[in-house]
C-alpha cells in the first residue's frame, strides 16, 4: 500500500482495532440486567510521523529519489530500452570449399610407370564469405567452430593428403589436417569433424582482404600392378560451420543494426487518474553505450509518449535526429554518447509531463560507420545498448492530482466468536490532528463498497473534505513553517451498520500544492508530516430484565 495514503487507511485500521479492543474489555453477555450503562471511551489510536522520503519509499528500486547537498529532491527513472549483443550485430556465415586431384595430373608426372611415389601440391586462395559486400576483414580470432572434412579417392594406390591453412595460426603453428589413404582398391572414403578452432587467428590480408589461402598436398604411393587412368581422382570437400569469434578486426562496412523497439513505464503516474501536475524542469536523457569498435548513427523513426490523462499515445519529433554515436578505440572499453531533452531543446516536455506520461516508446534503427569511419573491431563481449532516464526535479505545482487505491476489507472477520451487534455502539468520533511540513494540501474521500464495488457509504461528509492544509512558504517555494489542521469525523450507529456488507475500501486522494496548485513549490528530503488520530466511542446499553 502506498504510504502517501497511509494516514487515510489508518483511520479504518483504528476502527478495526477499536472494535476488537472494545469487545475484549467489555463482554456484553455478562452485563447485569438492571443497569443503565452509558460509557464513553476516548483513546489515542495512531501517531505517525513521516518524512517525505518515507512517503516516497514505496517506489521500486529502479526508481530512485535522490537529493543534492541542500536536500532538494529529484525523482529518477532509469531503464534499459534495448541491448544488442555482438551475436546479433555481425555473424560469420558457413564456408564451403572443394578441390580435387585427377589421374591426368599424376600420369603427366610419370606416376606410376616411372616413379613409385609422387607428391603434387596445389595452393588456392578462397574468398571468405561475409555477411555484407561492404565488409572487409583483416583478421579473426576464433572462439569456436566446426571443421568438416570429406575425402574420397578412386586411385588404386595408397597415400597421404595434407591440408594446411598457412595464415590461420595458433602459437605460430598453422592449422592443418592429415588424411591417410589406406585403401588401394579405389573405394577410399573419409569424413570427420573437428572442433579445435579455439585460439586460432586467421590473417585475411594475404594476399588481399577477406582471402583465405589453403595448401593441398597429395602424395600417392604406388601399388605394383595397379594402373592410373585419367578418370581417377581424389575429391576434397571442406566446410566450416558454427563459426564464432572472440575478436574481429577490419572494416565492418555499413550495416543496419537490428534494434528491438521497447517501452519504458514511468510508474509515478500509474495510480494517477485525473488532475494537473506541472514540473518546472523535467528532463529525458538517452545514454548510448557502445563497446563495439564501430561508430554508428541512430535514427529515431518513432517517438511516442502515452498520456494517462488522454489514454492515448501522442507522437513527437525527436529533437536530435540522427544521433551520431562514438566508438571506443581500445578493445574491452566502452564509449558513451548521451543526449538530453529539456525545456531548452524540447519545450513540449513540460506539457508532456503535465499529462502524466505513463509510457515512453522508442523505435530506432542504427547504421554502422556513419557519418564517418575508423578502423573497426568487434569482441564477442561487445554490446550496443540504450538506456532511458527520466529526471523530475520536485519543483512545480499540482492541481487536484487524483490518486486512487483499492483495499480489501471484511468487517465480519473481526467478530468470528460472536454475532455482529453494532447496536451497542451509539457513535464513533475520529479525531484527526495533522501537522504538515510539506507544501501540499489534500482533500480525501474513502468509499465503502461491497464485493461488486457498489458504494455503500463514504467516510467524509461533505465530499472530498480537506484534512491537510499546506505548510507556509518562504522564498523560492520553500517551506518556512508547518501548519496544523484538526478534523473530526463522527460515525453514527446507522452508518456503522453499513460496515457489515463492506468488502472493499476505495481510497481516493485529491492532492494539490500550496494555494490550490497556483504556486510553484520545492520539495526537500527533510519535509515531514505528523499524523495523530484519536477515537472516541460512545456505547449505550439499557437492560431491565434478566436474560
N, C-alpha and C positions, 0 to 999 in steps of 0.2 A: 504494500500500500504506500502511496506517495506521502512523504512527511508534510508536503505542502497543504494537505487537508487533514493532517493528523489531529489538530485540535478539534475539528468538526466531528470526526469519528469518535474522538474521546468522549464526547457528550453521550453517545449511545453506549459506549463501553461502561461509563459510570452508571447508566440506568440499569444495565445488567448487573453490575456489581452491587448496586443498592438493593435491587430486588433479592439477590442471593443472600446478602448480609442481613437484610431485614427479616427474612424468613428464618435464618439461623438463630437470631436473637429473640424473636417473638413468635412462639409457637401458638397460633390462634386456636388450635384444637384443645389447648389446655387452659384457656381463659376461664375465670369464674363467671357464673351466669348472671349475677346481679351487679354488674359493673357498667358504668358509662366510661369507656376508655377513649381518650382523645389526645393521643400522643402527637408530638411534633418533633421530628428528628432532623437536625441540621448537622451535616458533616462535610469536611473538606474531602474532595474526591480526587482531584488531579492538580498537580503543579508541575508544569513542564517549561523549561527554558531552552529554546532552540536558537542557535546561531544560523545565519543564512547558509553556512556550509552544511549544517545538519539537514536543512530543508532540501538541499541540492544533492544529498548523498544517495538518493535512490537511483540516480542515473548510472548506467553500467560503466565498466572500466574503459570502454572505447570513447567515452565522452567525459572529458576531464575539465573540471573547474580549476583554473589556476589564478593566481593573483600576483601582482607586482610588489615592489618594496613598500608601497603605500597601503597595500591591502585591497586595491581595486581589482574586481573580479572580471575574468574572461571565461567564456564558455567555448571549449574547443571540441570539435568533432573531427575525427580522423579515420579514414577508411581507405584501404587499397581498392582502387577501382578495377584494375586488371594487372596481370603479370604474365609476361611471355617468356618462357624458358628457351634455351638455345635449341632444344629438340624441335620446337615449333617454328623456329626462326629460319634455320637452314639445315637441310639433311643431305646426306650423300646417297645418291641412287645406287642400286645394284649395278655392278660392272660385269660384262661378259666379253671374253676374247677367245678366238680359235686360231689354231696353227696346225700345219701338217708337214710331214716329210714323205717324199714319194720314192718309188723304186727307181725312177729315171735318174734322180739326183745321185743315188748310190751307184748305179750302173756306170754313170759318167765318171765316177771316181775310181773305177776298176774293181768295185766290190760286187760279188765275192770271188771273181775269177783271178785277179792278180794280187789282191791283198786280203788278209784274213781278218783284219779289224779296221773299221773305218769310222771316223768321227766327223760329223757335219754340224756346224754351229750356225744358227740363224739369230739375228738380232732385229727386233722390231720395236717400234715405238707406237703405243696406243694412246689415243686421246681419252683423258678421263672424262666420263660423262658427269656433267654437273647440272644443278637444278635450274640455272639461268644462263643464257648465252652471254650475258654481260659479266659473269663471274670469271675471275682469273686468279686461280690459286697458286701460291708459291710453295707451300708445304703443308702437310697434315701430320699431326701426331695422333696415332690411332689409339683409341681406348678399347675397342673390341671389334669383332667382325669374324666372318666365316669365309674360309678359302676352300672352294670346291674344285677338285681336280679329277678330270675324266680322261683316260688314255686308252686307246685301242690300237693294236698293231696286227697287220696281216703278213708282216715279214716272217719267213720261216727261219728266223735266226734270233738268238737271244741278244741282250744288250742293256744299255743304261740310258735313261733320259734324265737330264739335269735342267731344271727351270730356275732361273735366277732373276731377281729384281735388283739391279745394281744401285738404284737410287733410293731404295727402301731399306733403311738400316737401323740396327739396334746395337749400341756399343761399337759402332764402326763396322759391323758384320752385316752383309746384305742378306735379305730374306730369300731362301731357296728351298727347293724340294727335289728329292731324287727318287726316281721310279725304276725299279729293277724289272726288266722284261725277261721273265724266266721261262717262257714257253717258246718253242721254235716250230710250232705247227700252224702258225698263222691265226691263232684264236685268242691271243692275249687281250684281256680286258682288265682295266684297273679303274677304280673310283674310290675317292676318300675325301673327307672333310677335315679341316684344321681350324682350330680356334686359338691361334697363337699370335695374333696381331698386336697384342697389348705392348706398348712401349716402342713400337717401330715408327720411325719418322720417314715420310715419303717426300722426297725433294721433287717438286714439279716444275722446276725451272730449266731442266736439262732434257732436251735441247731448248725448248721454249715452255711457256706456262701451260699448265694442265696436261703435260705429257708424261707418260709412264713407259720407260724403256723396259724390255724383257728380253733375256737371252735364253734361247732353247738350244741345248746341246744333246744330240742323239748319237750314241756310239753303238754300232752293230758288231757282234762277234759271230764269225762265220760258223755255220753248222755244215760240215762236209757233206756234200751230196744234195744240199737244198739250194735251189736257184733263187734269183731275184728277178722279178718281172716288172715292167713299167707300171703295172696297176697296183703293185704293193704300196702300202702307205702306213704311216703312224699318224693318227689323228689326236689332237690335244685340244681339250676344252677347259677354259679357266673361267671361274665365276667368283665374284666377291659379293656377299650378301650381308645384310645387317650391319653395315659399316657405321661406326660411331667414332667420334674424335674427342680427344682431350683438349686439343688446340688446333686451330686452323688459321693460317696466315694468307694474305693476298688481298686482292680487290674483290669484295663481295658483290660489287655491281649495284644496280638499282633494283631493289626488290620491294614488294608490298609486304609489310609486316602484318601478320594476322592478329588482330586485336579484338577481343570479345567485349562487346558493349556491356555496360553494367550500370547499376543504380545505387546511390548512396541514400540511406534512410537517416534523416535528421530527426531523432526521436524526441527532441524537446517539444515538438508540435504534435506528437501522436495523440495526446489527450485533449488537444485544443479543438473546440467545436464552433467558436464564434469569437467576435471581438476584433480589436485592432491593437497591434503591438508595433512599435517603431524603434528600431535600433539606429543610433546616430552614426556609428562607424563599423558596419558589418564588413567582413572580408571573406572571399573564397580564394583558396590557393590550390594550385596544382603543383605537385612535386614529381618530377620525372627522373627516375633513377635508371641509368644506363651503364651496365657493366660490359656491354658489347663494345669492342674497339671499332665501332662504326657510327658515324654521325647520322642522324635521322631528321626528318621533317614531318611533323604531325599536323594532320588536318582534322578539324572538328566539324564533321558533317552534320551533327545534330547535338544541340544543347538545349535541353528542356527541363523545366522545374515544375513539380506537381504542387499545386496550391491546395492546402486543406480548406481554405475559405471558399474557393470556387469548385473544388473537387475535379480539377482538370489539369492536364499538362499544358503549360504555356511555353512556346518556343522562343528562343532568344538567339541573337548573333554573338558568338564568342568573340570578344574584343581583340584577342591575339590569335590570328589565324592566317597563315600557318604558323606553327611554333617550331623554331629551329632548336634541335636537341643536340647538345655537345656529346662528345665521346671521350673516354679515357685513352691515354696513350701508353699506359703501363698495365700489362696483364695482371689481373687479380684486384684491380682497383675499380672504382665506380665514379661516374660523372653525374652531377646533379644540375638539372635545369628547373627553375621554378618560375611561375607566373602568378601574379596576384590580381584579383578582381576586387576593386574597391570603389568608393564614391567618386574617385577621380577619373578612372578609365571605364567605369561601368556604373553610371549614375542610377540606373534602374535597380541596383541591388537593394536600396532601402525599401522600395515598393515591393520587391520580391519577398523580402523578409517579413514585411508587414502583412503578407497574405499567407503566412505560416507554411513555408516550403518544406513539405514532408519528405520529398524525394528529389534528388538531383540526378539527371540522366545524361550520359555522355556516349556518343558514338564517334569513334575515332579511327582513322587509318594513318599509317606511317610509312614513309618511303626511305630506304637506306641511301646513304651517300648523296643527300640533297640538303641544301643547295651546293655544298662543297664536299670534297672528298679528302681522305687522308689514308695512310697505309692502314689496312684493316686487320683485325684479328678477332677471333671468337673462341672462348673457352666453353667447355661443356657445362660449367657452372654459371656462365653468363646469363643475365636476365635483364629484360626491359620491363619496367613497371611504372605505373602512375598511381599516385595517392591524391585523394581529395581531402582538403582540410577546410572546415568552416569555423571562422573565429567570430564570436559575437561578444564584443565588449559590453558589459552590463551597464550601458549608458543609453538612456532613451526614455520612452514613455509607453504606457499601455492604457487602453480604454476598454473596460469590460471584457477583459481577456477571460473567456469562459473555459473552465476546466471541469472535467466530469470523471467520476469513477463509480463503480458498482461494487457493493459489498454483500456477501451472503449473511443472512441473519434469521434465526428461527427462535422466536421468543419462548416457545413451549419447551425448548431443550433445557431451560433453566428451572423447570418445575417437574422434573422427572419423578419425584417422590410423592407428588400430590396433585390434585386437580387445581388448575389455574383459577384463582379467585381474585380478580382485581378490584372487587367491590370494597375491599378493606383499605384501599388507598384512595384518599379524597383528592389529593393533588400532589404533584411533584414540581418543585421550582428549581431550575438550573440557574445558578449564579455564575456568570462568566466575567472574569476580570482579566483584561488583556492590556499589557504594557508593550507598546510596539515601538521598536527602534529601527524600523525599516520604512522606506519611503513608499509604502503601499497601503491601500485601503481595500476592504473586501466586503462584498455582500455575499451571503451564503444561504443556500437552501438545501434541505435534505428531504427527499421524497420516500415515504414508506410504501412499498409495493408488495403485492402478492407474488407468487411464483411466475405469473404471466405478465408481470410488470404493470399491472393495473394499480394506479395510485390510490392508496387508502387514506393517507394523511400527509401533512407536511409539518416539519418541525417549527419553522419560524412563521409568524404572522405579525406584521404584513410580509408579503413576499420579498425574498432577496434582501433580508434585513442586514444592514451594515453593522457588523460586530467588530470590525477592525478599522481604526482611524489611523491615517498616516502620521508618521513622526514629523516633527518640524524640520524645515530645511534651512540651511545656511547658504553660503555662496556655492556656485557651480553644481547645484543639485545634490549637495552632500548633507546628510542628516546632522542637525545641530543638537537636537534633544528628542527624547522619546515622548509619546503621548499615551494616555491611559483611557480606556473605554470599558464601562461596566454595562453588561446586558443581562436582563433577567428574562427567562422563558418559562412560563408556567404551563404544565401539562395537567389537565383535569382528568378525573376518573373516566369520563366518557371518551376522551381522546385516548386514554391509556388502553381502553378496550380494543382499539384498532391494532394494538401490538399482537393480539392473538393470531392474526392471519398474516402477519408480516413475514416475508421470506427474503426480501431484498431491501437494501438501502441504496438509493441513488443519490450520490452526493454531488452537488454542483456548486462550484465557487465562481464568483464574478469578481475578478481582480482588476484593479486599476491603480495607477501610480498617483502620486500627490496631485491634488486639485483636479480630481476627476479625469486624470490622464492628460492634462493640458501642459504639464511641466516636465521637462527632461530631468531625470534623476540619475544618480550613480549609485551602484551597489558595491559595498565593501565587505570583506570576509568577516569582519567583526560585528556587523549588524546583527541584532538578535530580537527575539520576541518572547515575552514571558506570559504564559497562559496559566491562570488559576481558575479551577472550576469547583464550585461547591454545590451541594444538593441539599434541599430542604424537603422532607417528606411529611405530609400531613395525612395521618391514617386515623380512621374512626371506626370503633366497634360498639354498638349498642345491643346488649342482650339482656333479657329479663326472665328468660325461662331456661331451666337446665335442659341440656340436650340429652 
